[in-house]
């Protein structure tokens, strides 16, 4: 990145602001992959870009906007790179995460969660002075709090009506209840109605694909039909938003959708690969590299990565790369216990083992940064700037 080389896209300054790195992070730039101290969270930047381009291209071909969720990365740098590859802006879960994005120049954010306190809407109103920050409502109480905050700030907070399309989590009921909520937003000062959103997360693992298509269309058509009902009442619907990485290939085919929220497949993990049947369609761009620290018996190895480094559980255990006969038994705080079949028992203290994650969302937030790799060398360090932003 010197001597006439092009600047790594992930390290481009935000306007006049350089990417904020500590001296320790700066020292990683230029190291070979094998020189990185462990445990470390790695991001293969070429794989990430190919994954992102695949999603973006599919959605563009179907005349849909791409608004990827940032829960797996919490990074303005990654959000900006996704925008360079076709996204219209990221989704965040919390106002504090959205603030990080806006502070670093991201112009368009959707906070895809309802808020339970007026103070949250005050913060969202303030952010709307600097960017478009949309949030959602599934109750008149949300509209009332957002209205009070918007009026106080002299801002119209843009709102989506959140719908329950079958996940049994949040969301107003499709049809008349959603229409009544849209009407309330339209007649209330300090807020503006933008559209509807719904998440079919309960369908991500449905298989075979034909059945996923059927159930996804059934779920998302409830939202599309609700949008048409609202429009028939004379209320414009600008946004019909939904979909995830495990269902974008089906929800993206539902006529009437305007945007898809798939983001996790840019990184990939065993949940998407195994449970959502996406293995072979996307590359495992994010991994953890560890070092073997103990070999107590031939059948066991211990590594320096435990549950403070990566997660295991319902979404699947991490899986070693290029190490046949090895499998993770369990993670403790700072250790990983690995079972070794005879073909893997040549593993020695000091050897490195790289792992495909069980679930990226519950691993990446444990780290301060991604170590970005191209062609076996560190070309970027990407701070996870919204790590710990929970409010």
C-alpha positions as CSV (number, residue, x, y, z in Angstrom):
1,X,0.0,0.0,0.0
2,X,3.0,2.2,-0.5
3,X,5.5,2.7,-3.3
4,X,2.8,3.4,-5.9
5,X,0.6,0.5,-4.9
6,X,-3.1,1.0,-5.0
7,X,-4.7,1.6,-1.6
8,X,-6.5,-1.5,-0.3
9,X,-10.3,-0.6,-0.6
10,X,-10.9,-1.6,3.0
11,X,-8.2,0.9,4.1
12,X,-9.4,3.9,2.1
13,X,-9.8,7.0,4.3
14,X,-13.3,8.2,5.1
15,X,-13.0,11.6,3.5
16,X,-10.1,13.1,5.3
17,X,-10.2,10.7,8.2
18,X,-7.8,7.7,8.1
19,X,-8.8,4.3,9.2
20,X,-8.2,4.3,13.0
21,X,-5.6,1.7,13.9
22,X,-3.5,1.1,17.0
23,X,0.3,0.6,16.7
24,X,-0.3,-3.1,17.2
25,X,-2.8,-3.2,14.4
26,X,-0.6,-1.2,12.1
27,X,2.2,-3.8,12.7
28,X,0.1,-6.5,11.2
29,X,0.0,-4.9,7.7
30,X,2.3,-6.7,5.4
31,X,2.8,-9.9,7.5
32,X,2.3,-13.2,5.8
33,X,-0.7,-15.2,7.0
34,X,1.6,-17.6,8.9
35,X,3.2,-14.8,10.8
36,X,0.0,-13.6,12.5
37,X,-0.1,-14.3,16.2
38,X,-3.0,-16.5,17.3
39,X,-5.8,-16.7,17.9
40,X,-6.9,-14.3,15.2
41,X,-10.1,-13.6,13.3
42,X,-9.2,-13.7,9.5
43,X,-11.2,-12.3,6.6
44,X,-10.2,-13.4,3.1
45,X,-11.0,-10.2,1.3
46,X,-11.1,-11.8,-2.2
47,X,-13.6,-14.4,-1.0
48,X,-15.6,-11.8,0.8
49,X,-15.8,-9.6,-2.4
50,X,-16.8,-12.6,-4.5
51,X,-19.5,-13.5,-2.1
52,X,-20.8,-10.0,-1.9
53,X,-20.7,-9.6,-5.7
54,X,-22.7,-12.8,-6.1
55,X,-25.6,-11.5,-3.9
56,X,-25.5,-8.1,-5.4
57,X,-25.5,-9.4,-9.0
58,X,-28.5,-11.7,-8.3
59,X,-30.5,-8.9,-6.7
60,X,-29.6,-6.4,-9.4
61,X,-30.8,-8.9,-12.1
62,X,-34.1,-9.0,-10.3
63,X,-34.4,-5.2,-9.9
64,X,-34.0,-5.3,-6.1
65,X,-32.0,-3.1,-3.8
66,X,-29.4,-4.8,-1.5
67,X,-29.5,-3.6,2.1
68,X,-27.2,-6.1,4.0
69,X,-27.4,-6.6,7.7
70,X,-24.2,-5.5,9.6
71,X,-24.7,-7.8,12.6
72,X,-21.9,-10.1,11.5
73,X,-19.3,-7.4,11.0
74,X,-20.3,-4.1,12.9
75,X,-17.8,-2.2,10.7
76,X,-18.2,1.0,8.7
77,X,-15.3,-0.1,6.5
78,X,-17.1,-3.3,5.5
79,X,-20.4,-1.5,5.1
80,X,-18.7,0.9,2.7
81,X,-17.1,-1.9,0.7
82,X,-20.5,-3.6,0.4
83,X,-21.9,-0.3,-0.9
84,X,-19.0,-0.1,-3.4
85,X,-20.1,-3.6,-4.5
86,X,-23.8,-2.6,-4.9
87,X,-25.5,-2.2,-1.5
88,X,-27.6,0.9,-0.8
89,X,-26.5,0.9,2.9
90,X,-26.4,-1.4,5.9
91,X,-28.9,-2.6,8.4
92,X,-28.1,-2.3,12.1
93,X,-29.8,-3.7,15.2
94,X,-29.3,-0.8,17.6
95,X,-29.2,3.0,17.5
96,X,-25.7,2.9,18.9
97,X,-24.5,0.8,16.0
98,X,-26.2,3.1,13.5
99,X,-24.4,6.0,15.2
100,X,-21.1,4.4,14.5
101,X,-22.0,4.0,10.8
102,X,-23.2,7.6,10.5
103,X,-20.2,9.0,12.4
104,X,-18.0,7.3,9.8
105,X,-19.9,8.7,6.8
106,X,-22.4,6.0,5.9
107,X,-25.3,8.0,4.4
108,X,-28.1,5.5,4.7
109,X,-29.0,3.1,7.6
110,X,-32.0,1.0,8.5
111,X,-32.4,0.1,12.2
112,X,-34.5,-3.1,11.8
113,X,-35.6,-3.3,15.4
114,X,-38.4,-1.7,17.3
115,X,-37.4,0.6,20.2
116,X,-38.8,0.5,23.7
117,X,-37.8,3.9,25.0
118,X,-38.4,7.5,23.9
119,X,-34.7,8.2,24.4
120,X,-33.9,5.8,21.6
121,X,-36.0,7.8,19.2
122,X,-34.4,11.0,20.3
123,X,-31.1,9.5,19.2
124,X,-32.5,8.4,15.9
125,X,-34.0,11.8,15.3
126,X,-30.5,13.4,15.9
127,X,-28.9,10.9,13.5
128,X,-31.4,11.9,10.8
129,X,-29.8,15.4,10.7
130,X,-26.8,13.7,9.2
131,X,-28.1,10.7,7.3
132,X,-31.2,8.8,6.4
133,X,-31.8,6.6,9.4
134,X,-35.0,4.5,9.1
135,X,-36.4,2.5,11.9
136,X,-39.6,0.4,12.4
137,X,-42.8,0.2,14.4
138,X,-45.2,-2.6,15.1
139,X,-47.4,-0.7,17.7
140,X,-49.0,2.6,18.2
141,X,-46.7,3.1,21.1
142,X,-43.7,3.1,18.8
143,X,-45.3,5.8,16.6
144,X,-46.2,7.9,19.6
145,X,-42.6,7.8,21.0
146,X,-41.1,8.4,17.5
147,X,-43.5,11.3,16.9
148,X,-42.6,13.0,20.2
149,X,-38.9,12.7,19.4
150,X,-39.3,13.9,15.8
151,X,-41.4,16.9,16.8
152,X,-38.9,17.9,19.5
153,X,-36.0,17.7,17.0
154,X,-37.9,19.3,14.1
155,X,-37.3,16.0,12.1
156,X,-39.6,13.5,10.5
157,X,-38.3,10.1,11.6
158,X,-38.8,7.6,8.7
159,X,-40.6,4.5,9.8
160,X,-41.4,1.1,8.3
161,X,-44.3,-1.0,9.6
162,X,-42.7,-4.2,10.8
163,X,-44.8,-7.3,10.0
164,X,-44.9,-10.8,11.5
165,X,-44.8,-13.0,8.4
166,X,-44.7,-16.2,10.4
167,X,-41.6,-16.1,12.6
168,X,-43.6,-15.3,15.8
169,X,-41.2,-12.7,17.0
170,X,-41.9,-9.0,16.4
171,X,-44.2,-7.4,13.9
172,X,-47.8,-6.2,13.5
173,X,-50.2,-8.7,11.9
174,X,-50.4,-8.4,8.1
175,X,-53.6,-6.9,6.6
176,X,-55.9,-4.5,8.5
177,X,-53.7,-4.1,11.6
178,X,-50.8,-3.0,9.5
179,X,-52.9,-0.7,7.5
180,X,-54.2,1.0,10.6
181,X,-50.6,1.5,11.8
182,X,-49.6,3.0,8.5
183,X,-52.6,5.3,8.7
184,X,-51.5,6.4,12.2
185,X,-48.0,7.2,10.9
186,X,-49.3,9.2,8.0
187,X,-51.5,11.4,10.2
188,X,-48.9,11.8,13.0
189,X,-46.4,14.7,13.0
190,X,-42.7,14.0,13.4
191,X,-42.7,10.7,11.5
192,X,-43.0,9.6,7.9
193,X,-44.3,6.4,6.5
194,X,-41.8,4.6,4.2
195,X,-43.1,1.1,3.8
196,X,-43.1,-2.4,5.4
197,X,-40.6,-5.0,6.4
198,X,-40.7,-8.6,7.5
199,X,-38.2,-11.4,8.2
200,X,-38.8,-15.0,7.3
201,X,-36.0,-16.3,9.5
202,X,-38.0,-19.4,10.4
203,X,-37.7,-20.6,6.8
204,X,-33.9,-20.3,6.3
205,X,-33.2,-24.0,6.9
206,X,-36.3,-25.4,5.0
207,X,-35.3,-28.0,2.4
208,X,-35.5,-29.0,-0.4
209,X,-35.2,-25.8,-2.3
210,X,-38.6,-26.2,-3.9
211,X,-40.2,-26.3,-0.5
212,X,-38.3,-23.3,0.6
213,X,-39.6,-21.5,-2.5
214,X,-43.1,-22.4,-1.7
215,X,-43.0,-21.5,2.0
216,X,-41.1,-18.3,1.4
217,X,-43.5,-17.1,-1.2
218,X,-46.4,-17.8,1.1
219,X,-44.8,-15.8,3.9
220,X,-43.6,-12.9,1.9
221,X,-46.7,-12.6,-0.1
222,X,-48.5,-11.7,3.2
223,X,-46.2,-8.6,3.3
224,X,-46.6,-7.8,-0.4
225,X,-50.4,-8.1,-0.2
226,X,-50.3,-5.8,2.9
227,X,-48.3,-3.3,1.0
228,X,-50.9,-3.4,-1.8
229,X,-53.6,-2.9,0.8
230,X,-51.9,0.2,2.1
231,X,-51.4,1.6,-1.4
232,X,-55.0,1.0,-2.2
233,X,-55.8,3.3,0.8
234,X,-53.8,6.1,-1.0
235,X,-50.6,5.7,1.0
236,X,-47.4,5.3,-1.1
237,X,-45.2,2.3,-0.1
238,X,-41.6,3.0,-1.1
239,X,-40.0,0.1,0.6
240,X,-40.9,-3.6,0.9
241,X,-38.0,-5.1,2.7
242,X,-37.1,-8.6,3.9
243,X,-35.1,-11.7,3.3
244,X,-31.9,-13.1,4.7
245,X,-28.8,-15.0,3.5
246,X,-30.5,-18.3,3.9
247,X,-33.5,-17.2,1.9
248,X,-32.5,-14.4,-0.5
249,X,-32.6,-16.8,-3.4
250,X,-36.3,-17.4,-2.8
251,X,-37.5,-14.1,-1.2
252,X,-35.7,-12.3,-4.0
253,X,-38.1,-13.9,-6.5
254,X,-41.2,-12.7,-4.8
255,X,-42.9,-10.1,-7.0
256,X,-43.5,-6.9,-5.1
257,X,-40.3,-6.9,-2.9
258,X,-38.1,-3.9,-3.3
259,X,-35.0,-4.9,-1.3
260,X,-33.3,-7.8,0.4
261,X,-31.4,-7.8,3.7
262,X,-29.0,-10.7,3.1
263,X,-25.5,-10.0,4.7
264,X,-24.2,-13.0,6.4
265,X,-23.4,-15.0,3.3
266,X,-20.7,-12.4,2.5
267,X,-18.8,-14.1,5.3
268,X,-20.3,-17.7,5.5
269,X,-20.2,-20.2,8.3
270,X,-21.4,-23.7,9.0
271,X,-24.9,-22.5,9.8
272,X,-25.3,-21.1,6.3
273,X,-23.3,-23.9,4.7
274,X,-24.8,-26.9,6.4
275,X,-28.2,-25.8,7.8
276,X,-29.2,-23.5,5.0
277,X,-27.7,-25.8,2.3
278,X,-25.4,-23.1,0.9
279,X,-22.1,-25.0,1.1
280,X,-20.5,-24.9,-2.4
281,X,-22.5,-21.8,-3.4
282,X,-20.4,-19.3,-1.3
283,X,-16.8,-19.3,0.1
284,X,-15.9,-19.4,3.7
285,X,-14.3,-15.9,3.9
286,X,-14.1,-15.5,7.7
287,X,-12.1,-18.0,9.8
288,X,-10.2,-18.2,13.0
289,X,-6.6,-19.4,13.1
290,X,-5.3,-21.0,16.3
291,X,-2.1,-22.7,17.5
292,X,-1.7,-26.1,19.1
293,X,-0.3,-25.5,22.6
294,X,-0.5,-29.0,24.1
295,X,-0.5,-32.7,23.0
296,X,-1.3,-34.6,26.2
297,X,-2.1,-37.9,24.5
298,X,-2.0,-39.1,20.8
299,X,-5.8,-38.8,20.6
300,X,-6.1,-35.2,21.9
301,X,-4.7,-31.8,21.0
302,X,-5.3,-28.5,22.8
303,X,-5.4,-25.1,21.0
304,X,-5.2,-21.5,22.2
305,X,-8.7,-20.6,21.0
306,X,-11.7,-21.1,23.3
307,X,-15.2,-19.7,23.7
308,X,-13.7,-16.2,24.1
309,X,-12.4,-16.5,20.6
310,X,-15.2,-18.4,18.7
311,X,-18.6,-19.8,19.5
312,X,-20.0,-23.3,19.3
313,X,-23.4,-24.7,20.0
314,X,-26.8,-24.8,18.3
315,X,-25.5,-23.4,15.0
316,X,-22.7,-26.0,14.8
317,X,-19.2,-26.4,16.0
318,X,-16.3,-24.8,14.2
319,X,-14.7,-27.2,11.6
320,X,-11.0,-27.5,11.0
321,X,-9.7,-26.7,7.5
322,X,-7.5,-29.2,5.7
323,X,-7.1,-31.4,8.8
324,X,-8.9,-34.8,8.1
325,X,-9.5,-36.8,11.2
326,X,-9.6,-33.8,13.6
327,X,-12.8,-32.5,15.2
328,X,-13.7,-30.1,18.0
329,X,-14.8,-31.7,21.2
330,X,-15.5,-28.6,23.2
331,X,-14.4,-25.1,23.9
332,X,-13.5,-23.8,27.4
333,X,-12.7,-20.2,28.1
334,X,-9.1,-20.2,26.6
335,X,-8.7,-23.7,25.3
336,X,-10.1,-25.8,22.5
337,X,-10.2,-29.6,22.9
338,X,-9.6,-31.4,19.6
339,X,-10.2,-35.1,19.1
340,X,-7.7,-36.7,16.7
341,X,-8.1,-39.9,14.6
342,X,-4.9,-41.7,13.6
343,X,-4.5,-39.8,10.4
344,X,-4.4,-36.5,12.3
345,X,-2.1,-37.5,15.2
346,X,1.0,-36.1,13.6
347,X,-0.2,-32.6,14.8
348,X,2.5,-31.0,16.9
349,X,2.8,-28.2,19.4
350,X,3.2,-25.0,17.5
351,X,1.2,-26.2,14.5
352,X,-1.5,-23.9,13.3
353,X,-5.1,-24.9,12.7
354,X,-7.6,-22.7,10.8
355,X,-11.3,-23.1,11.5
356,X,-14.6,-22.5,9.6
357,X,-16.9,-20.8,12.1
358,X,-20.0,-22.4,13.5
359,X,-21.8,-19.1,13.3
360,X,-20.2,-15.8,12.4
361,X,-22.6,-13.5,14.3
362,X,-21.7,-15.1,17.6
363,X,-17.9,-15.1,16.9
364,X,-16.9,-11.8,15.2
365,X,-18.1,-9.6,18.1
366,X,-15.6,-11.3,20.4
367,X,-12.8,-9.6,18.5
368,X,-11.4,-6.1,18.2
369,X,-10.7,-6.4,14.4
370,X,-10.7,-8.6,11.3
371,X,-7.2,-9.3,9.8
372,X,-7.8,-8.9,6.1
373,X,-5.9,-11.3,3.9
374,X,-5.1,-11.2,0.1
375,X,-2.9,-13.8,-1.5
376,X,-1.6,-15.0,1.9
377,X,-0.6,-11.6,3.2
378,X,-2.2,-9.0,5.5
379,X,-3.4,-6.0,3.5
380,X,-6.0,-4.6,5.8
381,X,-6.9,-4.5,9.5
382,X,-10.6,-3.7,9.9
383,X,-11.6,-2.6,13.4
384,X,-15.0,-3.8,14.6
385,X,-15.9,-0.3,15.7
386,X,-19.5,-1.1,16.7
387,X,-18.4,-3.9,18.9
388,X,-20.2,-3.6,22.3
389,X,-22.7,-1.1,21.0
390,X,-25.8,-2.6,22.5
391,X,-28.2,0.3,23.2
